[in-house]
């Protein structure tokens, strides 16, 4: 193929970019409308409409998000490309079979800008149903629809069969189920009065009881899923850690250490602890003999008793060293199981996140302030370095490493400061916007 042919193909592909982007956005809008008609009786895709469980609602919300993102990206591509390129040819001829048995054909003249206008209007109407009330309307390239446009046939829209209803202007309901509450609109009256009016209107609604029961079942299902998944996050890593330690890595480590005659102590700190324990035992034994609380012993018997104790200490530290090695591998297995749960069960993770947010943000202002002060004082407060030191030393002993004092001091000097900065940013960025009264209560209690 010559270079000129490639250039012409690239030019044709570039000229059709606005039409191609609009067609893809239009198809995504049609998929959303199809889900609305088939599963939500023409209502928006929401938990308020349709009696579905949490798994089904999560699936529908995922599909909605996918198609909305596709529509947003393609409409951005359409607006950008149509600003630089010619949108479409002024006319397009289409032959449509009106009576296949009588071999009669009709020639329809299709006005392509009118098709663009109807597709744009349809896409914008679908997007407007899922746009937040405070979001600015999308910028739409206005194409005037000619008043003498000929009827639009199925094949004239995009060259393949489509639903005529989809091409028609979609009427957005304003006084039906899609109508927003009074308190969600911009009004002159205070929101508290409007919320009271909304509550009275909901109490007088004959379908309020069914709606309350549906919300209760949905909330109960979400809570059950969140609690079960939280238990799984705790139980499965623990079971994986214990099972791998006792039945997988335990026999392997014990056999390898027995065959290689491994060292009793993994580090110098363990050896010092063993020597100190043996020294204390010998001193205590001699002291008890001298004060008469123990029966008199000869020097040879004391030495034999100390030797027996040394053998016990050696066996104990042999087990501690082997357990430390087992803990390294089994903890990795437990962490892998925890990460696998988070990756595979993403829907349950979203349910758990919503459940935790509902608990945290549902607390009273004083309870929120109390939890914030407790958390900050424990982890980033004045006494927190002692707690971090104990935790790091325990972790080092669990894994068989010697506690590095320099690393512990460096960690205490940096990590709590970073954690405090992140926590203050969360209060300023999110909590101050969601619950300003809780932030004010926190500042008052903290002072």
C-alpha angles and dihedrals in degrees: 000000000000122000090243090058091051090050091050091049090050091050092050091048091049093048090053094051095100093048093045093049093048092048091053092048089047093051090050090051090050090053090054091049090048091055090047093051096042102041108016103037092246094310124124118278101266141124088250091071126051126027100251133142126247095267093053092045090050090051093050092047090051092051091047092051091048094052094042091052090048091050092048093050094045094047089051089051090048094051093046096047096040090055089062103029137050109265100219146328113280095240139020127188121220130183114213127188108230099173115017095183096054092042091235118154130192126205113219123189109217121208102214098195088057089056090050090050094051093046091050091049092048093049092047092049091053092047092048091060091061100035115110115253092245096045118109116247118260119262108250128194103235116222116182113236110225114237093225098051115146121239113287113235128204097256093045095068100068106338096271139074115290138168114267090214090061092056093049118091108274112228112221112216115236102174102035133071091308093061114113123235119266092244091057094059130080107264139159094231119083116270093236090063091046092050089052090052090048091051092050091048091050091048090054093046109108090215094051094099093052090047091051091050091048091050090048093052091047092049092046091050092050092048092049092050092047094049093046092049091048090054090048090052089056102036103041097053090046092049091046091049095048095042094049091045097050102033107023114028097021098069091040094052094043092050094046093049092047092050096046096039090233123203117276094227124050094200142008093259092063091049092052091050091052093048091048091050092050092047092051091050093052094047092048091049093051091046093052091049092050096049092044100244089118129045116268114271133192121236090253092054092048090052091049091051091049091049091053090050090050090055091052091049090050092052091047093052091045088060092045092052092048091047091051091055091046091049092057094058097035092050089053089053091049092049090049090052091050092049091046090055091052092050099043099038099049094146091055089047089056090048091050091049091051090047092051092046090051091051096045098042092039093064122100120262093254091049091050091050091047093052092046093051092045092049095047094046093050099045106023104015132106094276096041096096091070091053093047090049092053092047094050093046091049091049091050091050091047092055096039097248126134112251106253105212094196092054092046093051091046091050092049090049095053115023099056089048091052091045091050091051092050091048093050090049090052090052092048098041105037114007093047089056098042100038114011091168090059090053091050090049090048092052092047093050092044092054 
